[in-house]
Amino acid sequence: MDETSEYICPSCGESIRLYVDPSAGANQDYVEDCPVCCRPNVIHVMFDRVGNASIAADSE
């Protein structure tokens, strides 16, 4: 399983790669600042049944 996944920052449009941790649960929500524009994003991480992650982000 790949321990990273990508999302597009809703503020600046940059592609951001994050490390993901399946041990924190199948559905995770947390706030993290974009490393490019420094604006806060609400990150939504979802794992499917085989452990593949997908990420979505919304501006805080």
N, C-alpha and C positions, 0 to 999 in steps of 0.2 A: 504494500500500500504506500502511495506517495503521501508524505506528511506535509506537503504544501499544496496550496490552492490559490487561485487568483480572483480578484474582483476589480471592478472599475470604480474609482473614487467618484461619487456623485457630484463633488464640488469642482474638481479640476480635470477629471476625465482620464487621469493616469491609471495604468494597469498596476495593481499592487499585489505582490506575492506575500502570503502569510503562511506561517507554520500553523498547522491545525492539530488538535489533541483529541482523539476519539474517546479518551478515558474520561473527559468532562461531560459526556452525554451525547445522544444522537442529535439533539437540537440545542444550539447554544446561541445566546445573544449577549453582546457586550459592546462597550464603547472603546474605540481606539482612534487616535489621531492619525490622519494621513501623513506618511513620512515625506510627502512632496509638498503639500500645501498647508499642513499642520491643522486643518479643520477636523473637528470630531465627527466620526462616522459611527452609526450603530451597525455592527457587524452581525450578520445572521449566518451561522454555520450549520449545515444539515448533512448528516451522514446517511447514506443508503444502507440497505441490508448487508452488502458486501464490504462496507467500510469506505466507499468513495465519498469524498467531501465535495460539496458545492457551497459557494459563498455568495451572499448578496449584501449590499450595503445601502443604507439610507443616511442622508444628512441628519445630524442631531438637531 
